[in-house]
Amino acid sequence: MPITTVKQLCTPSAVVKSDSLVEQVAQIEDFASGKVDGRAFFQRNHFTQGLELLVRRGFERLAGKSEDGAFYLTQAMGGGKTHSLIAFGLLAADPTLRREVVPKFASGAEFGTAKVVIFNGHQNPETLLWGYIADQLGRGDVMAPFWRNGAKTPGIDEWIDVLGNEPILILLDELPSYLQMAQGESVGATTLGDLTIGALERLFNALPRCPRACVVVTNLKDDVYLDGSGQLRTLIENLSKHYDRNAQAITPVQQNTGEVFAIVRKRLFDDLPPPDRIDEVAQAYVGALQKAKRVDTIPSTPETFIERIRETYPFHPSIRDIVARFAENRGYQKTRALIRLLRLAVRGALKTDNNTFLVGLQHLDFNDQGTLEEIRKINPAYTNAISRDIADRGNALAEKIDAADGNVTASAVAKVLLMSSLSAAAAPLRGLTDGELIETLVDPLLEVSEIKAALGRLQGQAWYLFQGVDLRVFFGQTANVTAEITDIAANIAEEQVDQTLREKLREVFKPRTGNLYSERMAILPGLDEIELDDDRPTLIVLERPADKLPQDFVEWWNKQDLQNRVLVLTADPNAVATLRTSARRMRAIDKVEERIKAQHGAESQQMTELQGVKGREAAGFTSALRETFKTIVFPTRQALRKIDDFRMEFDRNDYSGEQQIIDWPPLSGPGGMLV
């Protein structure tokens, strides 16, 4: 039965095609000005466990049935705090919406319309924070004496007068920004920042005497705190200690669970398939992973993918692990940024003509400016790596490999390796092992061999790709030795390249037994360079198809007294060009090796990296040899005879060209030249 694609099973929302960030993320300012439609908001927002806890406990407080009047949303930037504030505020202010969205919370029916006050730390009201809150509640006269003739800290009694016994919800967002501003304003011997901390402490101390007042504060230790002065950090530390004592901490979104995918799904899709169709896709992936595990090591048990795909569909489970690498980067907005990133991945997956069964990070379009901006927000240091090795409108390495192979595997490999390399931690976990890469990319139609072949070609040519001691392949911020090798190789003279190629071929065809031809070989020679041996044939390697031997060579042979002392191995010119390219790089590698040994030593990490490149280049040279020599020509009485279908196999790491010729049946079998 054919496996059904994401395009066939899922209906994307309009957000996927929209470039407007306003459509994707509700702003606290929009809620404060009444621009957020409650019903539309909840149609696109998932109720996480953290939000459910906040709303349930908050309702109990607003109904006068709980002593917990303060809540502290602990997650860092982009972790769902703003959405939690908006959701709670919408429900608290609208009894009808409460009955539609959360009818299961009985306490929601025990209070009417709560008064909701929103204070955003980017505001700077003339009436100061406390006067602003009082004004919003219609009690501005109570706080006027504490700002009108100079800033003073209100006491507990003033807060009690302002809050009273009504259901009141105060939402305080991004306070560090306000405190940063306030700390710069002197008030006598102190600052407005110190007075604000005192006012907030008294607000919390007043809550036990205001049984239906509820205060929600978002995370204090954001980037403003991290970048702030010592005084600001001390202010925020003191306020945090007060919260720890008086407020219940709630995490809006559990980033390491399926909640984040439920949030993204609800935002990006209008319709998803039933569980049985998702299980069909999961089972197909289990089959693909079981097949992969027979030929390579993968870190997970294939059967676990059923539950993992159920949790993340239509997204690939690997996204969670890769995103976790850079989730703690400074400025990364967690849930909010993930929605933006996966919106772009879904858009890329739906645009492609390929069969997409699960959306992965390989579906990001690295030629799209919006996608590049999202990556730069995560880590801005990889611009050169992307343009040189991954995507540059057909000019990057991975794109060129794909064009030659007729698929997009190299680009897929490069993209997921890049995304797994974006951590900015002091000791980052970067990149993927071969097994992790296969688990990330293999699908019911993509073979392990195709993934590994693409990886091998990238490792051999990419300028910014590295392999760590843990065998993880990752993109770096600076060029690797491949870039140096490429630069040196481009400036090597053709004569030196031919010299290196002759040396390499001489090493391959060196007569170990001496039973077939002499040590006097002629590798890619001029006719005047060929010297025949009196006792044994001379191996002559010509860069010419066998059916087009140059006339001057035939004439030369006809003039020889030792015509039976000739054994010709012909090489296709196109294949020799590949060998020349490899020889050029191997000569450059030798130069880089000398430099690294002198500067860093034979045991250095740079030398280890170079040895990996050297090994891959040698393997590529050997692979090219198999396709280069196809025909042997040898003398028979009055003519030269050619035999096609010669193939060099190099089994068991035996790279003896002589033995390959000796073992070739047309020569060593019945009626052969050697019999």
URGIRA-V120635 format. One record per pair of residues at least 24 apart in sequence whose C-alpha atoms are under 8 Angstrom apart, sorted by the first residue. I is the first residue (numbers start at 1). GAP is how many residues later the second one is. D is the distance in Angstrom with one decimal. If there is no record, write none. Layout:
# URGIRA-V120635
I/GAP/D + I/GAP/D
This chain:
# URGIRA-V120635
3/277/7.5 + 3/278/6.5 + 3/281/7.3 + 3/354/7.6 + 4/277/7.2 + 4/353/6.8 + 5/350/6.2 + 5/351/5.4 + 5/352/4.5 + 5/353/7.6 + 6/308/6.7 + 6/344/7.8 + 6/350/6.0 + 6/351/5.3 + 6/352/6.4 + 6/353/7.6 + 7/343/6.1 + 7/349/7.5 + 9/263/6.5 + 9/264/5.7 + 10/259/7.0 + 10/260/7.8 + 10/261/5.7 + 10/262/4.9 + 10/263/6.4 + 11/258/5.7 + 11/259/5.5 + 11/260/4.9 + 11/261/6.6 + 12/256/5.9 + 12/257/4.2 + 12/258/5.6 + 12/259/7.1 + 13/254/7.4 + 13/255/5.2 + 13/256/4.7 + 13/257/5.1 + 14/254/7.8 + 15/252/7.5 + 15/253/6.2 + 15/328/7.7 + 16/252/6.0 + 16/327/5.4 + 16/328/7.2 + 16/330/7.0 + 16/331/6.0 + 17/330/6.7 + 24/243/7.6 + 24/315/7.9 + 24/316/7.7 + 25/311/7.2 + 26/56/7.9 + 26/57/6.9 + 27/55/7.2 + 28/54/6.4 + 28/57/7.8 + 28/58/6.6 + 28/90/8.0 + 28/92/7.7 + 29/91/7.9 + 31/55/6.5 + 32/86/6.3 + 38/52/6.3 + 38/59/7.2 + 39/58/7.4 + 42/45/7.8 + 42/59/7.6 + 43/223/7.7 + 44/222/5.4 + 44/223/5.0 + 45/218/6.2 + 45/221/6.2 + 45/222/6.5 + 46/216/6.5 + 46/217/5.0 + 46/220/6.4 + 48/204/6.9 + 48/205/6.3 + 48/211/6.3 + 49/203/7.4 + 49/204/7.4 + 50/200/6.1 + 50/201/5.5 + 50/202/4.3 + 50/203/6.1 + 50/204/7.7 + 51/33/5.9 + 51/37/8.0 + 51/201/5.5 + 51/202/7.8 + 53/197/7.7 + 54/34/7.6 + 54/196/7.1 + 55/33/5.9 + 56/49/6.4 + 56/51/7.8 + 58/156/6.9 + 59/33/7.5 + 59/46/8.0 + 59/48/5.8 + 59/49/5.5 + 60/47/5.5 + 60/48/7.5 + 61/150/7.1 + 61/151/5.6 + 61/152/7.1 + 61/153/6.5 + 62/49/6.8 + 62/52/7.6 + 62/105/4.9 + 62/106/6.9 + 62/107/7.8 + 62/149/7.8 + 62/150/4.5 + 62/151/6.3 + 62/152/6.7 + 63/44/6.3 + 63/45/7.4 + 63/47/5.5 + 63/48/5.3 + 63/104/7.0 + 63/149/6.3 + 64/103/8.0 + 64/147/5.4 + 64/148/4.8 + 66/145/7.7 + 67/141/6.9 + 67/144/7.1 + 68/179/7.4 + 68/180/7.4 + 69/138/6.2 + 69/139/7.5 + 69/142/7.6 + 69/143/7.7 + 69/144/6.3 + 69/145/4.6 + 69/146/6.2 + 69/178/7.4 + 70/134/7.3 + 70/137/8.0 + 70/144/5.8 + 70/145/4.8 + 70/146/5.8 + 70/147/7.9 + 70/176/6.7 + 70/177/4.5 + 70/178/6.3 + 71/143/8.0 + 71/144/6.3 + 71/145/4.7 + 71/146/6.3 + 71/176/4.8 + 71/177/4.7 + 71/178/5.9 + 71/179/7.0 + 72/144/5.9 + 72/145/5.0 + 72/146/5.8 + 72/147/6.9 + 72/171/7.1 + 72/175/5.9 + 72/176/5.9 + 72/177/4.7 + 72/178/6.0 + 73/143/7.4 + 73/144/6.2 + 73/145/4.7 + 73/146/5.6 + 73/176/6.0 + 73/177/5.0 + 73/178/5.8 + 73/179/6.6 + 74/144/6.5 + 74/145/4.9 + 74/175/6.3 + 74/176/6.1 + 74/177/5.4 + 74/178/7.7 + 75/143/7.9 + 75/144/6.1 + 75/176/5.7 + 75/177/6.9 + 75/178/7.8 + 76/143/6.3 + 76/145/7.5 + 76/146/6.2 + 76/257/7.7 + 77/145/6.7 + 77/254/7.0 + 77/255/6.9 + 77/256/4.8 + 77/257/6.7 + 78/254/7.3 + 78/255/3.7 + 78/256/4.8 + 78/257/5.4 + 78/258/5.0 + 78/259/6.9 + 79/173/6.9 + 79/174/6.3 + 79/254/6.6 + 79/255/5.4 + 79/256/5.3 + 79/257/7.0 + 80/172/5.6 + 80/173/6.1 + 80/255/6.4 + 80/256/7.3 + 81/137/6.4 + 81/171/6.1 + 82/91/7.7 + 84/168/6.7 + 85/86/6.7 + 85/131/7.7 + 89/27/6.4 + 89/80/7.4 + 89/82/8.0 + 92/24/7.5 + 92/77/7.6 + 111/56/7.3 + 113/54/7.7 + 114/52/7.6 + 114/53/4.9 + 114/54/5.4 + 114/55/6.7 + 115/52/6.5 + 115/53/4.8 + 115/54/6.1 + 116/52/6.1 + 116/53/4.8 + 116/54/5.9 + 116/55/7.5 + 117/51/7.9 + 117/52/6.2 + 117/53/4.8 + 117/54/6.1 + 118/52/6.1 + 118/53/4.8 + 118/54/6.2 + 118/55/7.7 + 119/51/7.8 + 119/52/6.2 + 119/53/5.0 + 119/54/6.2 + 120/52/6.2 + 120/53/4.9 + 120/54/6.0 + 120/55/7.1 + 121/51/7.6 + 121/52/6.0 + 121/53/4.7 + 121/54/4.6 + 121/55/6.8 + 121/56/5.2 + 121/57/4.5 + 121/58/7.8 + 122/52/7.3 + 122/55/6.0 + 122/56/6.0 + 123/55/7.1 + 124/54/7.2 + 129/67/7.5 + 130/24/7.8 + 130/69/7.2 + 134/28/6.0 + 137/25/7.3 + 137/26/7.9 + 150/37/8.0 + 151/36/7.0 + 151/41/7.2 + 151/44/7.8 + 152/43/6.8 + 153/42/5.4 + 153/43/7.1 + 153/45/6.3 + 153/46/5.4 + 154/45/5.9 + 154/48/7.6 + 155/44/7.2 + 155/47/6.1 + 156/46/5.1 + 156/47/6.5 + 156/49/6.7 + 156/50/5.3 + 157/49/7.4 + 159/43/7.5 + 159/44/6.0 + 159/47/6.3 + 160/46/5.9 + 160/47/7.7 + 160/49/7.0 + 160/50/6.4 + 163/47/6.5 + 163/50/6.5 + 164/46/5.9 + 164/49/7.9 + 165/45/5.7 + 165/46/6.4 + 165/47/5.9 + 165/48/7.3 + 166/46/5.9 + 166/47/7.0 + 167/45/4.8 + 167/46/5.6 + 167/47/7.8 + 168/44/6.5 + 168/45/4.7 + 168/46/6.1 + 169/44/6.1 + 169/45/4.9 + 169/46/5.9 + 169/47/7.7 + 170/43/7.9 + 170/44/6.2 + 170/45/4.7 + 170/46/6.3 + 171/44/6.0 + 171/45/5.0 + 171/46/6.2 + 172/43/7.5 + 172/44/6.1 + 172/45/4.8 + 172/46/6.6 + 173/44/6.1 + 173/45/5.3 + 174/44/6.5 + 174/45/7.3 + 174/46/7.0 + 175/43/7.8 + 175/45/6.6 + 176/44/6.0 + 176/45/7.6 + 176/46/7.5 + 176/48/6.1 + 176/49/6.3 + 176/60/7.2 + 177/47/6.4 + 179/53/7.2 + 180/44/7.7 + 180/48/7.4 + 180/52/6.3 + 183/48/7.9 + 183/49/6.8 + 193/42/7.5 + 194/41/7.1 + 197/38/7.2 + 197/42/6.5 + 201/38/7.5 + 201/41/7.0 + 204/42/7.1 + 223/107/7.3 + 223/108/7.0 + 255/79/8.0 + 255/80/7.8 + 256/64/7.5 + 258/53/5.6 + 258/54/6.5 + 260/75/6.7 + 261/50/7.5 + 261/51/5.6 + 261/54/8.0 + 262/50/7.6 + 264/74/7.8 + 264/75/5.6 + 264/78/7.8 + 265/49/8.0 + 267/72/7.8 + 268/75/6.6 + 275/35/7.6 + 278/31/7.8 + 278/32/6.7 + 278/35/7.2 + 279/27/6.8 + 279/31/7.1 + 281/76/7.1 + 282/24/5.0 + 282/27/6.0 + 282/28/7.5 + 284/159/8.0 + 284/160/6.1 + 285/158/5.9 + 285/159/6.1 + 287/157/7.4 + 288/154/6.9 + 288/155/5.9 + 288/156/5.2 + 289/150/7.0 + 289/153/7.1 + 289/154/7.7 + 292/146/7.8 + 292/150/7.8 + 292/155/7.7 + 292/156/6.1 + 295/153/7.9 + 296/139/6.9 + 297/138/5.4 + 298/136/7.9 + 298/137/4.2 + 298/138/6.1 + 298/140/7.1 + 298/141/6.2 + 299/136/6.3 + 299/137/6.4 + 299/140/7.7 + 300/139/7.9 + 313/45/7.0 + 314/43/7.8 + 314/44/5.3 + 314/45/6.1 + 315/43/5.2 + 315/44/4.6 + 315/45/6.1 + 316/42/5.4 + 316/43/5.7 + 316/44/5.4 + 316/124/7.7 + 318/42/7.8 + 318/121/8.0 + 318/122/5.7 + 319/41/6.7 + 319/42/6.8 + 322/97/6.9 + 322/98/5.2 + 323/96/7.8 + 323/97/7.4 + 325/95/6.6 + 325/96/7.7 + 325/97/7.1 + 325/98/5.4 + 325/103/7.7 + 325/104/6.5 + 325/105/7.3 + 326/52/7.1 + 326/96/5.8 + 326/97/4.3 + 326/98/6.8 + 326/99/8.0 + 327/96/7.8 + 328/95/7.9 + 328/97/7.7 + 329/49/6.8 + 329/50/7.8 + 329/94/6.5 + 329/95/5.6 + 329/96/6.9 + 330/94/8.0 + 331/46/7.6 + 331/47/7.6 + 332/45/7.1 + 332/46/5.9 + 337/37/7.9 + 340/34/7.8 + 341/30/7.4 + 341/33/6.8 + 344/27/6.7 + 357/86/7.8 + 361/54/7.0 + 361/55/6.0 + 361/58/7.5 + 362/49/7.5 + 362/50/4.7 + 362/51/7.4 + 362/53/5.4 + 362/54/5.7 + 363/49/7.5 + 364/51/7.8 + 366/24/7.7 + 366/25/5.8 + 366/26/8.0 + 367/24/6.0 + 367/25/6.3 + 367/26/6.2 + 378/44/7.0 + 379/43/5.9 + 379/44/7.5 + 379/45/7.2 + 381/96/5.9 + 382/94/7.5 + 382/95/5.6 + 384/93/7.8 + 385/78/7.5 + 385/79/5.6 + 385/90/7.2 + 385/91/7.5 + 385/92/6.9 + 385/93/7.9 + 385/94/7.9 + 388/74/7.9 + 388/75/7.4 + 389/25/7.7 + 389/73/5.7 + 389/74/6.8 + 389/75/7.1 + 390/24/6.0 + 390/25/6.9 + 397/61/7.6 + 397/64/7.7 + 397/65/6.9 + 398/60/7.0 + 401/53/7.9 + 401/56/7.9 + 409/41/7.2 + 409/42/6.4 + 409/45/6.4 + 410/41/7.5 + 410/44/4.9 + 410/45/6.8 + 410/48/7.3 + 412/29/7.7 + 413/24/7.5 + 413/28/7.6 + 413/38/7.2 + 413/41/7.2 + 413/42/6.6 + 414/44/7.8 + 417/56/7.1 + 417/57/5.7 + 417/58/6.7 + 418/56/6.7 + 418/57/5.6 + 420/54/7.3 + 421/53/5.6 + 421/54/5.9 + 421/55/7.5 + 430/42/7.2 + 430/43/7.9 + 430/44/5.9 + 431/41/5.2 + 431/42/5.0 + 431/43/4.0 + 431/44/7.2 + 432/39/8.0 + 432/40/4.6 + 432/41/5.4 + 432/42/6.7 + 433/37/8.0 + 433/38/5.8 + 433/39/4.2 + 433/40/6.2 + 434/37/8.0 + 434/38/7.3 + 434/39/7.8 + 456/160/7.8 + 459/154/7.6 + 460/153/6.2 + 460/156/6.3 + 460/157/6.9 + 466/143/7.4 + 467/142/7.2 + 481/111/7.8 + 481/125/8.0 + 481/128/7.7 + 481/129/6.6 + 482/131/7.5 + 484/108/7.5 + 485/100/6.6 + 485/103/5.4 + 485/104/5.9 + 485/107/6.8 + 486/99/7.1 + 486/102/7.6 + 488/100/5.7 + 489/95/5.7 + 489/96/5.5 + 489/98/7.4 + 489/99/5.2 + 492/92/7.1 + 492/96/7.9 + 497/83/6.6 + 497/86/6.2 + 497/87/5.3 + 497/90/7.5 + 498/82/7.0 + 498/85/8.0 + 500/83/6.0 + 500/84/7.5 + 500/87/6.8 + 501/78/7.2 + 501/79/6.3 + 501/82/5.4 + 504/79/7.8 + 508/147/6.4 + 508/148/5.7 + 508/149/5.4 + 508/150/7.9 + 509/147/6.2 + 509/148/4.4 + 509/149/5.3 + 510/146/7.3 + 510/147/7.3 + 510/148/6.7 + 511/147/5.7 + 512/144/7.9 + 512/146/7.2 + 516/142/7.6 + 516/146/7.1 + 517/50/7.8 + 527/26/7.0 + 527/29/7.5 + 532/30/7.3 + 532/33/6.6 + 532/34/7.4 + 533/32/6.8 + 534/28/7.3 + 534/31/7.3 + 535/30/7.7 + 536/29/6.0 + 537/27/7.1 + 537/28/3.8 + 537/29/4.9 + 537/30/6.1 + 538/27/6.0 + 538/28/5.2 + 538/29/6.0 + 539/27/6.5 + 539/28/4.9 + 539/29/5.9 + 539/30/7.2 + 540/26/7.2 + 540/27/6.1 + 540/28/4.7 + 540/29/6.2 + 541/27/5.9 + 541/28/4.9 + 541/29/5.8 + 541/30/7.1 + 542/26/7.1 + 542/27/6.4 + 542/28/4.9 + 542/29/6.0 + 543/27/6.1 + 543/28/4.8 + 543/29/6.1 + 543/30/5.6 + 543/33/7.1 + 544/26/5.8 + 544/27/5.6 + 544/28/5.7 + 544/29/6.1 + 545/25/6.0 + 545/26/6.2 + 545/27/5.3 + 545/28/7.5 + 545/86/8.0 + 546/24/5.8 + 546/25/8.0 + 546/85/6.2 + 546/86/7.7 + 546/87/7.3 + 546/96/6.9 + 563/72/6.8 + 564/70/7.8 + 564/71/5.7 + 564/72/7.6 + 566/68/6.4 + 566/69/6.9 + 567/65/7.4 + 567/66/6.2 + 567/67/5.0 + 567/68/7.5 + 568/64/5.8 + 568/65/4.8 + 568/66/6.1 + 569/60/6.8 + 569/62/6.2 + 569/63/4.8 + 569/64/6.3 + 570/59/6.0 + 570/60/6.9 + 570/61/5.7 + 570/62/6.4 + 570/63/7.6 + 571/57/5.3 + 571/58/4.9 + 571/59/6.9 + 571/60/7.7 + 572/56/5.8 + 572/57/7.0 + 572/58/7.9 + 575/49/7.0 + 575/52/6.7 + 575/53/5.0 + 576/52/6.4 + 578/46/6.9 + 579/42/6.3 + 579/45/6.5 + 579/46/7.5 + 582/35/6.8 + 582/38/7.5 + 582/39/6.1 + 583/38/7.8 + 585/32/7.8 + 586/28/7.3 + 586/31/7.0 + 586/32/7.9 + 589/25/6.8
